[in-house]
Amino acid sequence: MSEGTLEGPRIKARIAMPGGDWYRPGADGFGRPDVRVQFITDDDAVILLHYTGLVQMNDAFTKSAKAGNATRFEDHYMRMAMCFDVGEPKYAWLNQHLFVAEGRLTGKDQIEYHVYRVT
């Protein structure tokens, strides 16, 4: 993962440097990503994001991934469990919650996630 942003009501950040992105396709038709990436906020706080998840490699996903096309969230199961690590007190709320995300393809080697804080 070399490009990306985090954007929401309380955060705006961009990827600081390429991160580690491992993907293990399974015989059960699901891929299992394991991702670690570092972001820097617009006010220079450093945020580490680690997430794992499940990606259903059905026809919609496989065809779209090969062609570089977008999918809809409902086309396949792409869910992630996310944890943040940040030292800046302004963003301590990221350390104190779990997050889940649903994803979709948006183009060649591009993914969009909608991230939700578990309360």
Sequence and secondary structure as in RCSB ss.txt:
>XXXX:A:sequence
MSEGTLEGPRIKARIAMPGGDWYRPGADGFGRPDVRVQFITDDDAVILLHYTGLVQMNDAFTKSAKAGNATRFED
HYMRMAMCFDVGEPKYAWLNQHLFVAEGRLTGKDQIEYHVYRVT
>XXXX:A:secstr
    EEEETTEEEEEEEEEEEEEEE TTSEEEEEEEEEEEETT  EEEEEEEEEEE  HHHHHHHHHT B  GGG
S EEEEEEEEE  GGGHHHHTSEEEEEEEEEETTEEEEEEEEE 
